Amino acid sequence: MDSSEQALRFHEEGLNAFREQRFDVAVESFQKALRLSPSSPVLLWNLGNALALNGNWDLAKNQWLRAVDLNPEFGDAHLNLGTYYAEHRDHEHALKHLGRALTLMPQRAEIQASLGHLCTRIGKISEAIVYFQRAYHLDPQKREFLLNYGIACDKEGQSSLAVHAYHEVIRSSKELEVQARVFWGLMCLQRRHFRAGWALAESRHAMQNLYPKELVPSQPLEKDLRGQRLFILDEQGLGDTLQFIRFAPLLKHRGAEVRFISNAAMSSLLTRTPGLDAVDQEADVRPTDRIIPTMSLPYFLQLHSEEDYRMDRPYIFPRLDWVQEMARQLEEFKGPRKLNVGIVWKGNPNHRWDHLRSISFENVDRAWIQNPKLKDIAWVSVQLDEGSSQMFKGTSKDGRLSPSESFEQTAGLIQNLDVLITVDTSMAHLAGAMGKRVWLLLPPQPDWRWGLKGSSSIWYPSMRLYRAQHFLKWDDVFQKVTEDLAGEIKGAVSAV
């Protein structure tokens, strides 16, 4: 048997192992084949595929790069490279290889969809709409393409097109119906159509396994809840908890025993929240108890008006010892400067839209911290373990922890700020719920709760909204905030 026949045999062994999902065996067989036929783009591509599914993505990338070096017209290798770079947030190379794959294979719907996701990530929403639309036309059986088209239309403010897409997904896909209802509901909430929005958002329970669904009420709560024990469940992010826990007193007013099931990060802080009889990290829920997921509170309490959500007093209270400790540390750091201004510039990177809401520290540093017009500001990092040497980061009483590592510490820090400037994270909710001044930086088409226009929030009277005009372009926001900070400095100087 000559070397070409041996290479073919090893290649077939690798393909068989690959089909059987024995990827380590497939890798070994493809490597044997490549030693005999080192210039085969197909072998390199298959080896890359096996390495990727065996968890060796970087090695896989190297095989695909060799494959396109040998054959620049190898569309599937370009597709894999584009997917790899997109996953690793190397957007320039992702666009290069996905674009090349599309040129070589224009009828492949998954390439159109991949480009749609990539354009969404880099803020080119109008282009994403076109790609998702093309993907759906090429493969109308893939209703996820239509759902993503609807989501992109929603992000671009094309609500009628989004509603049409969501409705069609609901009509034609049992698998995606719930997701379409939830996205439609969030779109309604953003536009202040609260009754329809909360009802549609209730569909999300079908996607969650955090609680026994039979204990969630099937209809709005009755007015008299005496003798009932209700558990509010921390189902969403930390910001959602801080936003919706304001409704606990309404349950208490109806006579219920109200307990909150919280994660460890939040449990201590919430023990002083009005309307809660107890805060538990774990709870022994009885069959006669009822569970209310946090975001379901407005639905079950039938709160449909903006006036129902307005906060008339703070409901989150920092611990006095932390307020005093942070005041002491800030006083040492502040010196002759006039204002303490906190900054949070990025959120949880795992959030679906974090790439559109977060800002690089380099831009924040250039726009504000290094700005000579703002030299009278003592800058305070409320970002976990990050910030320049010119920013106050704080320590715990024993000198080991950043204040952002504990909500109790962070609340004590925020209490001492003149203003907190933040992107859309839980820190915005924490400051707002404490009644502290907070300036929230928002992208176009922000999260549902901030609406679509205006500089004030229906949720927090101490909050000011700064809205960017274009995705991933914050210069107009930086300029407006700089002007307002200069006004704050002038006011502080005049008050002395």
N, C-alpha and C positions, 0 to 999 in steps of 0.2 A: 504494500500500500504506500503510494507516494505521499508527500507532505500535504498536498492540496486535499487529497482524500481524507487524510487524518484530521486536517483542520475542519473539514465538513462534518466528520463524525463527532468531533468534540463540540462543534457548533450545535448539532442536533441534540446531543446530550444536554447541553446547556438550555436549549429551548424547552426540552421536555421537563427538566428540573424547574425551570421558570414557571411553566404552566401548572406544575404541582406545588408551587409556592415554596420550593426548597431553594431559597435564593443563595445561600452560601455554597451549595453544590453548583448552582448555575454560574456563580462568579468563578469558581475553580475551573469549570469546563470552558467557559469563554476565554479565560486567561490562557489555558492550554492551546486553544484554537489560535489565539492571537500570537503566540510564540511561533507558530508555524505560518501565520498569515498576518503579519503586523500592519499591513496597509489596507485593511478591510474596514471601511467606514461602518458597514452594517454590524460587524463584530464589535467594534468600539461602542456603537450605540446600544447594542444589546447588553454589553458588559456594564455600561453606565446605568441602564435600567435596573439590572440586577443589584448593582451596588446601592442604588438609591433605595430600592425596596428593602435592602438589608441594613439601611440606616447610614450608609456612607455617602452622604450627599456631595461632599467636596471632591471625593475621588470620582464620583459619578460625573460631576461637572467637567473634570479633566478629560474624561473619555469622550464626552460629547464635543468638547472643544477640539480634540484631535480629529474627531469624525468630520466636523465642518471645515477643518483645515484641509483635510484630504478631499472632501467633496462639499464645496460651498453651496451646492444646490440641494443639500440633504435637509429637507423641510422639517422632518420629525425631530432631528437633532436640534435644529434651531428652536423648535417649539419647546423641547425639554429645557434648553438653556434659558429661554425666556421665562419659563415657569420657575426655574431655579433662582434666577436673579430677582424676579418679582417677590418670591418668598423671602429673599434676603435683603429686600428693600434697596436693591441696586437698580433704580428705575431707568437710568440711562441705558444700561446693557439689556435690561428686560425689554424696553421698547425696540431696541435695535434687533434683537433676535426674534421677538414676536412679530415685528413688522416684516422681517425677512421671511418668516414662516408663512405669513399671510400672503405675501407676494407669490410664494411658491405653491401654496395650497389654498387659494381663495375661497374654495367651497367647504372648508372645514369649519363647522359652526363653533367648535370648542376654542379655536384660535380667536375668532371674533369675540367670544365671551371672555377669554383671558385678557384681551386688550380692553374690554369694557371694565373689568375689575381693576386693571392697572390704571386706566384713566380716572376711575373713581378715586383710587388711592392718591393720585397726584393732583387731584382737584380739577381735572378736565371733564366735568360732568356732562357737558353738552356732547363731547366726543364719545363718552361712555354710552350715552343714550343711543347713538347711531350704531355702535358696535353690538349692543345687546339686541337692538331691533334686527340687525342683519343676522345675528346668531339665531334668533327665533324664526325668522323667515326661512333660513336654511334648514332648521330642524324644529318644526312646530310641535313635535311630540315632547320636547324638553321644555316643560312649563317653567322650570327654574330660570330659563332665559327671559321669559315674559315677566316673571316676578322681579328679577333684577332690573329689567327695563322700567317697570313701575317704580321701583325704589329710586332709580336714577332720575326719572321724571319728577318724582316728589322732591328730591334734593335740588333739582333745577327750578322748582317752583311751578312746574307744569302739572297742576293738581288734577285737571280734567283727564289728561292722558294717564296719570297714575291711577286714578279711580277706575278708569276703563280696564287697565291692565289687572288691577287687584280683583275686580269683579269677574273678569274672565278666568283668572286662576282659581278663584273660589268656585266658579261654576264647573270647571273642568278637571280639577286636580284635588283628590282627597288628601294626598300626601302633603301638598303645599297650602291647603285651604287655611289652616290655622295661622301660618306665617303671614299670608296675605291679609287676613282679618286684623292681625295685630298691627302690621304696618299701616293699614288703612286707618285703624283706630288712632295711632299716634299722629297721623296726618290731620285727622279731625281735631285732636286735642291742640295741635299747634295752631290751628285756625280758630280755636275757641268754640268749637262745636262739641261742648263737653258731654252732653247726654249721649250722643251717638259714639263719641270717642271712648268713653269709659265702658260702654256696653261692648264695643268691638274688642277693646283691649282685654276683656275678660276671657277671650278665647285662648290667651296664653297659658291658662292652667293645663291645657291638654299637652303642652310641651314640657311641663315641669314635673319633677318627681321629688320635690322638697318636702311634701306634706301629704297626708292622706286626703285625697280630694273629696271624700264623702263627708268630711268635717267642714268643708267650705260651704257657706250658705248658698242656696240655689237661687235666692232672690234677695232684694233689699231687706235690711234689718227692720224689725218692728220698732215702734217708738218706746215700748216698755221692755227693758232688758233685765229687770230685777231678777236676781237668783241665777243669772247666767254667767258663766266664766268664758271670757273671750281671750284668745291668744292672737296678738298681732305678730305676724311672721316677717322676719327680715329677709325678703325674697330677692330684692334687687341690689343695686350698689349702695355704698355708704351714703352717697348724696341723696338717694331716694328715701332712705330711712330718715335722714334729718329733715327732709321736706315733708314727708307724710305723717310723721309722728305728731305733728301739730293737731291732728284730728282725734287723738286719744281722749281728750276731755269730753268730746261729744258722745263717745261711748260711755264714759263714766257718768255723764249727766243723765243718760237713759237708765242708769241703775246697774250696769254690768260691773263685774270684777274684771279689770283689764290688766293683762300681763303681756309682756313683750319678750319674744324669743329673739335674742340678738347675738351677733358674733362677739368675740372677746374684745376686739378693738373698740367697740362702741359701748359695751355694757355698763362700765363705770360712769361714763358721761351721762347716760340716759337715766340713771337712778334719780336725778333731780328734775326730771321732766314732768310737768303737770299731767294728771290724768292716768298715770301708770301706777298700779298697785304693786307691781314687781317687775324686775328685769331679769330674765333667766337666759343663760347660755344653752341650757338643755331644759326640756320641760316634759313632765309626765302628763300628756294630754289624755283626758278621759273620753270615752265614747259620747258623753253628753256635752262635752265642750265644743266650741266652734273656733275655727281658725280663719283669720282675716289677713290675707297677704297685704303688705303695706300699700301697694299700688291699687288695691281693690277698695280701700277705705272710702274714696269719693263715690264709687259706684254703690256700695252697700249703704252708705249714708245719704245717697241721693243728693249729692252736691253738684248742682248744674250751673251755678252762677259765679261770675268772677268774685262777687262779694263774699261768697262762701269760702274762698281761699285766702282772702286778705288777712294778714296777721296784725293784730292790734297791740301785741306786746311780745317781748322775747319769750322763748320757751326752752331754750338751751342755756344752761348756766355753768360757767367755769368754777372750778374749785378755788377758794380764796388763797390757799397756800401757793398754788401754781401762779395765780395772778401776781402775787407779791414777789415770788421768785423771779418770774420773767421781767417784772418791772425793775428789780434790782439789776439783773444782767443787762437789760436794755439801757438803763441809765448810764452804766459804765461805757457801753459801746457808743451811745448817741453823742456824747460830748456836747459841743456847741451847736450841733445841727438842730433844725427846727421841727422836723417831722419824722415819725417812725412809719415807714411804708413797707408793707409786706408784699412779696411776690410769689406766685405759683405759676410756672410757665408751661408745665406739661402734666398730662393726666396718665391714667393707666394705659400702657401701650397695648394691652390686650383688648381694649374697648374697640368696638367696630369702627367708630369714626374718629379715633384718637388722632390719626394723621391729619385730619382736617381741623382739629380744635387746638392742638398743642403748638407751641412756638419754640424755636431753638433758643438756648440760653445765649448764644452769640448775638442774636438779634436783640434780645432784651438788654444785654450788657451794653451794646452799642447805642441803643435808642435812649436808655434811661440811666443806667448805673454810671457810665462814663460821660454822661452829658453834663457839661459845665453849668448849664442853666439850672440843673437840679442838684447842685453841690450841697445844698442845705438839707438834703434828705438823708436820713439814716436808713439804708436799705436792709430789709430783713428777709432772709430766705425762709419760706414756709414750705419749701420743696424738700422732700426727704433726702438728707445727706448730700445736698448739692448746693452750689452757689460759689461765687468767687471769694477770694480772701477779703474783699472789701465789704462783704455782707455779714450781718449778724446771723449766726446759725443756732446759738443757744446750746446749753447743756442741761442735763438733769442736775438735781441737787448734789449728786455724787460725782458730777463731771463726766459721765460716761455716755449719756444718750442725747441725741438730737431731740428737740421738742416735737418734731414732726413724727417721732416714733410712737407717740401716745396722743390720743385725742384729748385727754385731760391736759397734758402739757401744751398741746397746740392751742386749745381753747384759752388757756392762761396767757399764751403769747399773743393771740389775736385780740384779747381784751385790752392789751396795751398798745395796739396799733392805732394810728390816726386813720389809716385806710388800708385795706387789703386789695391788691390788684391780682386777679387770677383768671386763668382760662377756666373752662367749664369742668370743674372737678368738685369733689365733696367739700373742699375748703370754701367754695362759694356758698354752699348751703350752711356750713357751720357758722361762718361769719354772719350770714343773713339771719339765721335762726337765733343768734345771740343779739341781734339788733345792731351789729357793728357795721360801719360803712364799708361797702365792698363794691369794687368796680370790676365788672365781669366782661371779659373780652370774648366776643362771639364771631364765628365764621358766618358767611351767608347761609341761610337755611340751617339754623342751629337746631339743637335738641328741642323737642316739642314744647317743653315747659316755658321756653323763653319767647314764644310767639315769633312773629315775622317782622314787627316794626316797633318803634318806640324805644325810649331810653330808660323806661321804668319797668319794674317787674310786678305782676299781680301777686307774687308769692312773698316778696321781701321788700318792705318800704324803704329800707336802708341801702338798697342795691341800685346801682346805675349800670346800664347796659351800653357797651360800645360795640357796634356792629361793623365788621369788615364788609367791604363791597365786593370783594372777589376772594375765592378760595385760595388759601396759602399765601395771600398778599396782605400784610398787616401794616403797611406804611401809613395808611390813613388813620388807623387806630392808634399807632404809636404817636403820630403828630397830635391828635386830639387829646390823648392822655397827657402828653407833655405839656400842652397848653393848660390843661386843668390842674396839673400838679404845680405848675408855675403860679397859678392863681391861689392854690392852697398855701404855698410858701409865702406869698405876699400877704395873705390873710393872717398867717401865723406871726409874721414879723410885725404887722400892724397891731396885733393883739397884745404884744409884749409891752 
